[in-house]
Structures are given as structure tokens and as C-alpha cells.
């Protein structure tokens, strides 16, 4: 039993939706047997960041169809009917258990074989489990992870089942911090436990982390740093106590685990070249096999901004952009798409806070603005990372305007020279706005590519998407009756 499809997108996350939309825009409606998406999930591709935001609202939470792709980029809402109308076959609730790259076939757990001519691997990543670090308890009824809608539904159920209870959040990264904000919104007492010296250790400097930890503390969150949960006591199928390495015992009505993720590469181990935890691709997102492309969390690709150093990113912006680029390259390998020129871009919104980061947090960190926490003030501060060559390599900004975010993105992309680090610290944002360093007064490039026909991301695009997302968020907030001001629907 089998079927054949010319183009197969394997995986049903964010990247799959954006890839499908790009295909239709470039090629028109798909012919029968031309394009399909294979997903383990039972629903069409959706904007996964909504799961740690609007989905967890205590009242009136976001639900499908409101956050199907591609609304996160202020684009079309791809409902199941959209795929049907455009000839894209959705093969949902289907687990692929093996892949044969040489024969160009995929084997589903049902026994069905699906053959392809071109494969786009968009399998994403999976949450790391406690057991992978010598722990146990993942199967307990009140232990939650957050990767898909099923996980989010379990988390919502658990929050509603223990109002005023105690939640232990294991991990101080993206998921840990965002879920902690959601738990606070649901009136649950939160303790965050992680072994590092400060939260968001892979991105934040100690000074930046101190601000956010103080902010969370003002909301009632307790941080326990420099240790880890060694075991969970379980009674009647539920965790009752978390025991730390130092012997402390924390009462727990629920546990949320956010300790990282691993790219889903297992199907292709030994068949495609791997690098840095992902599938190695070239600048057109093409793997070591010319008929296979990889995008999103699973792809390790050369970043022009970093001297073509290969990197892998686990963030929605990367999933969207690499998916579009791969489709452009796959449909016209000799066309104008060229190599992807990606500006790394991360962002988050929790409580009344909103920050963005561009580039690489390598080099000397130069802080600016007021990083002192005050419950009565609206924060605005940031940092630039200056390379050994004296150029801006990365930039972080909390509380910026669209023009300010655009300015720091441009400074990173252009590698603005920093003759005097002390001056940069004094001037902060003013440094990137003066002497023509900011593009704010220049004509904006059209589209994503700045008129070049390729897939070169422009700083203006990020700002435009930011404005559009803000408008959309405001609309949703109004729709929800502003019942949870500490959360917003999208990251």
C-alpha cells in the first residue's frame, strides 16, 4: 500500500504552513499528487508560539482556528479548507517511522509507503524529558511539558485544577519563563528551579537577567538558582513534592518542565550529514542529498552575518524564513533565490514586557539605559555586543518602538563600527540613530528581499512584522476583554 507525491513536507509545525503558502504563491494551486504535508498532529499547521501565550489565558484563551499559520507574520490564515482549496493534501495524525533517502520513500506506522521526488524536512524539535538527565516522573498526571496543542491542553487543565496551588517550573529558559508568567496569570504560586547562575543563560547577560528576575519576583515568583530537582515524590499518580539536590523539599500541585529541546533528526541519521545537533544544509537549505531540504529547528545552515559559520536556531522566525527560502530554492534551483542571508532574531513578550534580540551575543556586552527595576516605571534598556574587530555583532532592547528595533537591527546587519565603547554605553540608542547609522529616514525596501529578488531579510521587514503583530495582539486583547494583561498571544 502506498502513494506518491512530487513534493513532500515532513512535519506539521510552523515551517510547514509557511512552506505551503510559499509554494502556492510561486507555483499556483497544487495539482493532485503534487504537494502534501505529513504531520503526527491531528490539526493543520499552527503558530506554535501561541501555546505559551494566548492559549494559556485564564479566560477566553486563544483557540484554533485563530492561530493557524500564517497569521503570526500578518499573513493569510491557512485553515484546513485553505489547503483543500489550493490542492495541498494534509496527511494528519500520521507517524513516519523510517525514511529511505536513497529510494526516496517514507514509511508510516500504518504500513503505508509514501514516495517523493523532493522532500522538505520540517520535523522540528522535541522537548527534553527529565529521564534524559537521570530524573523520573514525566508520566505523572501533573507533570507538564509544552510542545504541541495536546501538551497545552494538559497544562491548561492542570492550572484550572489547582487554583492558588504551588507550581514548580524546572528550567529558566524560554519555556520556563513564559510558562511561569502564564501560571501567575492563573493565580498559581510559582517557583522556578534551574542550575544556572541566572535565567535565560544562553542569551541574557547577568545584568539583563537581574532585571527580569526582579520583575518576576515582584509578581510573586520565587527563583531557586544553582541547583536542580533531583527527584519527584509521587503519590496516587501525581507529584506531591519536588526534592532538590541540596535536600530542600518543595510542595508541588503541578510541575512544568522546560529544560531544552532536541532536533528531530533520528529518521535521517546515517543518511544525511549532521552538524551541531541538526541536519547540515547549504545556503539554499539543501542537505547532503540534493532531493532533500531541511528547515526550521532541524536545520543547521551557514549564517552569512557570522562569516558563514553554521548555526541552528530554535525560534519561530527562523522556521518561517528558512521554510520560504527552501521552497524558493526547490522550485527553481538555478533561480534568483541564492543563499539565505539570515539575521538571527529572537523575541518574547510576558507580563507588560517586550524584548527583541538581533544577531549574536558574542564579544563585549555594552549595556545602556536604566536596568534598575522599578514597579512604577516603564522599562527601556538594552545591550550591544561588540566584536573584537570593534563592530556591533548583536543587540538587545527591552521596551523599544518599531523605529528603535529597526535601528538596532540595521546596526547589527551593517556591523556598525564602534570607535569608543564608553561612548556607545553613554549614548545607547542615540548611537545607532546619528550619523546615518539608522535607516529610519531612508526609503524602505519593498518586500522581504529589498528588491533583490532573493531571500535577503531586511531590518525593515522585522519592524513591519513587529508593528503588524502589535496591532493583531491589540485586537486580540480587545476581543478577550483584556482579562489577562500579563500575557499576549504571540511570540
C-alpha positions in Angstrom: 0.0 0.0 0.0 1.4 3.4 -0.9 1.1 6.7 -2.5 3.3 9.1 -4.4 3.7 12.9 -4.1 6.1 15.1 -6.0 6.8 17.5 -3.1 6.5 16.2 0.5 6.7 18.4 3.6 7.5 16.2 6.5 6.3 17.8 9.7 3.3 19.9 10.6 4.7 22.8 12.6 5.2 26.5 11.8 7.6 25.8 8.9 5.2 23.5 7.1 2.5 26.2 6.9 4.8 28.8 5.6 6.4 26.4 3.1 2.9 25.5 1.7 1.9 29.2 1.4 5.2 29.9 -0.4 4.7 27.0 -2.8 1.2 28.2 -3.8 2.3 31.8 -4.3 5.2 30.7 -6.5 3.6 27.8 -8.3 -0.2 28.3 -8.0 -2.6 25.7 -6.8 -1.0 22.3 -6.5 -2.1 19.6 -8.9 -3.3 16.2 -7.5 -0.3 14.3 -6.1 2.0 17.4 -6.3 2.2 18.6 -2.7 1.4 17.1 0.7 2.2 17.8 4.3 2.7 14.8 6.7 2.1 15.5 10.4 1.8 13.5 13.5 -0.6 16.1 14.9 -4.3 15.9 14.2 -4.6 19.5 13.2 -3.3 21.7 10.3 0.0 23.7 10.9 -0.4 26.5 13.5 1.6 29.2 15.1 3.3 27.3 17.9 4.3 30.3 20.0 0.6 30.9 20.8 0.8 27.9 23.0 2.9 29.7 25.7 0.9 32.9 25.3 -2.8 33.3 24.4 -3.6 29.6 24.8 -2.8 29.8 28.5 -5.0 32.8 29.3 -7.2 32.1 32.4 -10.3 33.2 30.5 -11.0 33.4 26.8 -7.8 31.8 25.7 -6.8 31.7 22.0 -8.0 28.6 20.2 -7.9 27.3 16.7 -8.7 28.4 14.1 -7.5 31.8 15.4 -3.8 30.9 15.2 -3.3 28.7 12.2 -0.3 29.7 10.2 0.4 32.2 8.8 -1.2 34.9 10.9 1.9 35.2 13.1 3.5 37.2 10.2 0.3 39.1 9.5 -0.3 36.9 6.5 -3.1 34.6 5.4 -4.9 32.3 7.8 -4.4 28.8 6.5 -7.4 26.8 7.7 -7.9 23.2 6.6 -10.2 24.5 3.9 -7.4 26.7 2.5 -5.2 23.6 1.9 -8.1 21.8 0.2 -8.9 24.8 -2.0 -5.3 25.0 -3.1 -4.7 21.4 -3.7 -2.4 20.8 -0.8 -3.0 17.4 0.8 -2.9 17.2 4.6 -1.9 13.8 5.9 -2.6 14.3 9.6 -2.2 12.0 12.6 0.4 10.1 10.7 3.7 9.0 12.2 6.6 8.3 9.9 8.8 5.5 11.4 11.5 5.3 8.8 12.9 7.1 5.8 14.9 5.8 2.9 16.7 8.7 1.3 18.3 6.7 -1.5 14.9 5.2 -2.6 13.0 8.5 -1.8 10.4 6.8 0.4 8.8 7.3 3.8 7.2 4.5 5.8 4.3 5.3 8.1 3.4 3.4 11.2 0.2 2.3 9.4 2.4 0.4 6.9 1.8 2.9 4.1 4.7 3.9 2.0 4.9 7.5 0.6 7.3 8.2 -2.2 8.6 11.7 -3.2 10.8 13.5 -5.7 11.6 16.4 -3.3 11.4 16.2 0.4 11.4 19.2 2.8 12.2 18.1 6.3 10.4 20.2 8.8 10.3 17.8 11.8 11.1 20.4 14.4 12.3 19.5 17.8 11.1 17.6 20.8 11.1 18.6 24.5 13.9 17.0 26.5 12.5 14.8 29.3 13.5 14.5 32.9 14.6 10.9 32.3 17.3 12.1 29.9 19.1 13.8 32.8 18.7 10.9 35.2 15.3 12.0 36.6 11.9 10.4 36.6 8.3 11.3 36.8 7.4 12.5 33.3 4.4 10.2 33.3 2.9 11.7 36.4 -0.6 13.2 35.8 0.5 16.7 36.9 3.9 16.9 35.1 3.6 19.1 32.0 5.8 19.8 29.0 4.9 22.3 26.3 5.5 21.5 22.6 2.1 21.0 21.0 -1.6 21.5 21.5 -2.0 18.3 23.4 0.6 19.5 25.9 -1.0 22.9 26.1 -4.4 21.3 26.8 -2.9 19.3 29.6 -1.2 22.4 31.1 -4.5 24.4 31.0 -6.4 21.5 32.7 -3.8 21.3 35.4 -3.7 25.0 36.0 -7.5 25.1 36.4 -7.5 22.1 38.7 -5.2 23.7 41.3 -6.1 27.5 41.7 -3.9 29.0 44.4 -1.7 25.9 44.4 2.0 25.5 44.0 3.7 25.0 40.7 7.4 24.1 40.3 8.9 25.2 37.0 12.0 23.2 36.1 14.2 25.3 33.8 14.9 29.0 33.4 14.9 29.4 29.6 12.2 30.5 27.2 9.6 27.9 28.1 10.2 28.1 31.8 10.0 31.9 31.9 6.9 32.1 29.6 5.0 29.4 31.4 5.8 31.0 34.7 4.1 34.2 33.5 1.1 32.1 32.5 0.9 30.3 35.8 1.0 33.7 37.6 -1.9 34.9 35.4 -3.8 31.8 36.6 -3.2 32.7 40.2 -0.8 29.9 40.9 2.3 30.3 43.2 5.4 29.7 41.1 8.9 28.5 42.0 11.4 28.4 39.2 14.4 26.0 39.7 17.4 25.8 37.4 21.1 25.1 37.9 22.5 28.2 36.2 23.5 31.5 37.8 20.7 33.4 36.2 17.6 33.0 33.9 17.9 32.8 30.1 21.6 31.9 30.5 22.2 31.3 26.8 21.1 34.9 25.8 20.9 37.2 28.8 23.8 38.9 30.5 23.8 38.8 34.3 22.7 42.4 34.4 19.8 41.9 32.0 18.8 38.7 33.8 18.7 40.5 37.1 16.1 42.9 35.8 13.8 40.2 34.7 14.3 38.1 37.8 13.4 41.2 39.9 10.3 41.8 37.8 9.1 38.2 38.1 9.8 38.3 41.9 7.6 41.4 42.1 4.8 39.2 40.6 5.3 36.6 43.4 7.7 34.2 41.6 10.4 32.6 43.6 13.8 31.7 42.0 16.0 28.9 43.2 19.2 29.0 41.2 22.4 26.9 41.2 20.7 23.6 41.9 18.3 21.2 40.3 15.4 18.9 41.0 16.9 15.5 41.8 13.7 13.6 42.2 9.9 13.9 42.4 7.8 12.2 45.0 4.7 10.7 43.5 1.5 9.6 45.3 -1.5 8.2 43.5 0.0 9.1 40.2 0.6 12.7 41.0 3.7 14.6 42.1 3.4 16.0 45.6 6.9 17.1 46.3 10.0 18.1 44.4 13.3 17.3 46.1 16.3 19.4 45.2 19.9 18.3 45.0 20.6 20.3 48.2 17.9 18.4 50.0 15.2 21.0 50.1 11.7 19.8 49.6 9.2 21.9 47.7 5.4 21.2 47.8 4.0 20.7 44.3 0.5 20.7 42.9 1.9 20.7 39.4 5.2 20.7 37.6 6.2 22.3 34.4 9.4 21.1 32.7 11.3 23.3 30.2 14.8 22.0 30.1 15.5 22.3 26.4 14.8 20.6 23.1 16.4 18.2 20.7 16.1 18.4 16.9 14.1 15.5 15.4 16.8 14.1 13.2 16.6 10.4 14.0 14.9 9.4 10.7 17.9 10.7 8.8 20.8 9.6 11.0 23.4 7.8 8.8 21.7 9.0 5.6 22.2 12.8 5.7 25.2 14.7 7.1 24.6 16.1 10.6 26.2 19.1 12.3 25.7 20.8 15.6 22.7 18.8 16.5 20.8 19.3 13.2 20.8 18.3 9.6 23.6 20.2 7.7 22.3 22.2 4.8 23.8 24.7 2.4 22.7 28.3 1.8 19.7 27.1 -0.1 18.6 24.8 2.8 19.6 21.7 0.7 21.0 18.7 2.5 23.8 16.4 1.5 21.2 14.7 -0.7 20.1 17.0 -3.5 16.5 15.9 -3.3 16.1 16.7 0.4 15.9 20.1 2.1 15.7 20.8 5.8 14.2 23.9 7.6 13.4 25.3 11.0 14.6 23.8 14.2 16.1 20.8 12.5 18.4 22.7 10.0 22.0 23.7 10.6 22.8 26.3 8.0 25.6 28.9 7.2 24.9 32.3 8.5 26.4 35.0 6.3 26.5 37.5 9.1 28.7 35.2 11.1 31.2 34.6 8.3 29.1 31.6 7.1 29.6 29.8 10.4 27.0 27.0 10.6 24.2 27.6 13.2 21.0 26.0 14.3 18.2 28.2 15.7 15.1 27.1 17.7 12.8 30.1 17.1 9.7 30.8 15.1 11.3 33.5 12.9 13.9 31.0 11.6 11.3 28.4 10.9 9.3 30.9 8.8 12.1 32.3 6.8 14.0 29.1 6.1 10.8 27.4 5.0 10.1 30.1 2.5 13.7 30.0 1.2 13.8 26.3 0.8 10.6 26.3 -1.3 12.0 29.0 -3.5 15.2 27.1 -4.0 13.5 23.7 -4.5 11.1 25.1 -7.1 13.8 26.9 -9.0 17.3 25.6 -8.0 19.0 27.8 -10.6 16.8 30.8 -9.9 17.4 34.1 -8.1 16.9 32.9 -4.5 20.6 32.4 -3.9 21.9 31.6 -0.4 19.8 32.6 2.5 21.1 35.8 4.3 19.5 35.4 7.7 19.6 38.0 10.5 19.1 35.9 13.7 16.1 37.4 15.5 14.6 36.4 18.8 11.8 38.0 20.8 9.4 37.4 23.8 6.5 39.1 25.5 5.5 38.4 29.1 3.6 40.5 31.6 3.9 44.1 30.4 7.4 43.4 29.0 8.5 43.0 25.4 12.1 42.5 24.1 13.9 41.7 20.9 17.4 40.5 20.1 19.2 40.5 16.8 22.5 39.0 15.8 25.0 37.2 18.0 25.7 37.6 21.7 29.4 37.3 21.2 32.0 39.8 22.2 31.9 42.5 24.8 28.5 43.3 26.2 27.8 47.1 26.5 24.7 47.9 28.4 22.7 51.1 28.1 19.6 52.6 29.7 18.3 52.0 33.2 18.4 48.4 34.2 17.3 49.2 37.7 13.9 47.6 38.5 11.1 49.8 39.5 7.5 48.6 39.7 6.2 52.0 38.8 8.2 52.7 35.7 8.1 51.5 32.1 11.4 49.9 31.4 13.6 50.7 28.4 17.1 49.4 28.3 19.4 47.2 26.3 22.8 46.0 25.3 25.1 45.8 22.3 27.7 43.1 21.8 30.9 44.5 20.3 33.2 42.1 18.4 37.0 42.0 18.7 37.0 43.9 15.4 35.1 46.8 17.1 31.8 46.3 15.4 28.3 45.7 16.7 27.6 42.0 16.4 24.4 41.7 18.5 21.8 44.0 20.0 19.1 43.5 22.7 16.3 46.0 23.5 13.5 46.0 26.0 10.5 48.3 25.5 11.5 49.7 22.2 9.5 51.3 19.5 9.3 49.9 15.9 11.8 52.5 14.7 14.2 51.7 17.6 14.0 48.0 16.9 14.6 48.7 13.2 17.6 50.8 14.1 19.3 48.2 16.2 18.6 45.5 13.6 20.3 47.7 11.0 23.3 48.3 13.2 23.8 44.6 13.6 23.3 43.8 9.9 25.6 46.5 8.8 28.2 45.8 11.5 28.3 49.4 12.7 31.8 50.4 13.8 32.3 51.3 17.4 35.3 53.5 17.8 34.7 54.1 21.5 32.9 51.5 23.7 32.4 54.1 26.5 30.6 56.4 24.0 28.4 53.6 23.0 27.4 52.9 26.6 26.7 56.6 27.2 24.7 57.2 24.0 22.8 53.8 23.7 20.1 54.1 21.1 21.3 57.5 20.1 24.5 56.0 18.8 22.7 54.0 16.1 20.4 56.9 15.1 23.1 59.5 14.5 25.5 59.9 11.6 23.2 58.0 9.2 23.6 54.7 11.1 19.9 54.2 11.3 17.7 53.5 8.2 14.7 55.3 9.7 14.9 58.3 7.4 15.7 56.2 4.3 13.3 54.8 1.7 12.1 51.4 2.9 12.9 48.4 0.7 9.9 46.6 -0.8 9.1 43.0 0.2 11.3 40.7 2.0 14.3 40.9 -0.2 14.9 44.6 -0.5 14.2 44.5 -4.2 17.0 42.0 -5.0 14.8 39.0 -5.9 16.5 36.8 -3.3 15.6 36.0 0.3 17.8 38.6 2.0 16.0 39.7 5.1 15.7 43.4 5.7 15.7 45.1 9.0 12.6 47.0 7.8 10.8 43.7 7.4 11.3 42.8 11.1 10.0 46.2 12.1 7.0 45.9 9.8 6.1 42.5 11.1 6.5 43.8 14.6 4.0 46.6 14.0 1.6 44.2 12.4 1.9 41.7 15.2 1.4 44.5 17.8 -1.8 45.6 16.0 -3.0 42.0 15.9 -2.2 41.5 19.5 -4.1 44.6 20.5 -7.1 43.4 18.5 -7.0 40.0 20.3 -6.6 41.8 23.7 -9.7 43.8 23.0 -11.5 40.6 21.9 -10.5 38.8 25.1 -11.7 41.8 27.1 -8.2 42.4 28.4 -8.7 39.7 31.0 -5.0 38.8 31.3 -2.7 41.8 30.7 0.4 39.8 31.7 0.1 37.6 28.5 -0.1 38.3 24.8 -1.0 35.7 22.2 2.1 35.6 20.1 5.9 35.4 20.5 
